[in-house]
Amino acid sequence: MDAITENLGLFGRGYLLSLQLCLWGLAGSLVLGTVVAACRVSPVPPLRAFGTVWVGVVRNCPLTVVLFAFAFGLPEVGVNGSYWWLGIAALVVYTSAFVCEALRSGINAVPAGQAEAARAIGLTFTQSLRSVVLPQAFRSSVPPVGSVLIAMIKNSAVVGAFGVGRDLFSVGNSLTSAQGYAALPVLTGVAVGYLLLTLPAGGALAAVERKVAIAR
């Protein structure tokens, strides 16, 4: 285990960078996924079509294809940026499709009478969705959305393979390929790092789920 003990600083910095990557991905995918879910249930046909196409295309593409499109395709059409931000954007776009469907299942679980009552008192579709439907949908969507976000944390390792640099994946790759450390202890350190990301996230989501259950 010398590979871990001698490089604790590298693993620590890789963990913090992976944590930043996941936090940006979490915030972005929740916002974008909510917007796409609103489009999916919108009474406006073009918005419904947009949401349907978004989910259908993104959800059925491998993450590596989405990453390739952002990392190498966007610069060819004049959209340039660091691999860090391009990687985050690809992770957000990919995860948003799954967040959208998890939220849509929660929206569909809200009794239709809730939306009808909101319309009866004069609320618009947007006001009804924001003030009546989505708050209830978020409660019932906590478990599936939580599973999507934990999967996103693990998918961030794939983003690291596309040149983000200095994240946990890159640290493991550097130690094994450039510095000649044995793969097993290095990969053990990387796995522990990702466990330190996913286990607290799972605990936090379980706490939110319990709180929401009590609130009901």
Secondary structure as GFF3:
##gff-version 3
##sequence-region A 1 216
A	DSSP	alpha_helix	2	5	.	.	.	ID=ss1
A	DSSP	alpha_helix	8	40	.	.	.	ID=ss2
A	DSSP	alpha_helix	45	59	.	.	.	ID=ss3
A	DSSP	alpha_helix	63	68	.	.	.	ID=ss4
A	DSSP	pi_helix	69	73	.	.	.	ID=ss5
A	DSSP	three_ten_helix	74	77	.	.	.	ID=ss6
A	DSSP	alpha_helix	83	109	.	.	.	ID=ss7
A	DSSP	alpha_helix	112	120	.	.	.	ID=ss8
A	DSSP	alpha_helix	125	128	.	.	.	ID=ss9
A	DSSP	pi_helix	129	133	.	.	.	ID=ss10
A	DSSP	alpha_helix	134	159	.	.	.	ID=ss11
A	DSSP	pi_helix	160	164	.	.	.	ID=ss12
A	DSSP	alpha_helix	168	177	.	.	.	ID=ss13
A	DSSP	alpha_helix	183	215	.	.	.	ID=ss14
###
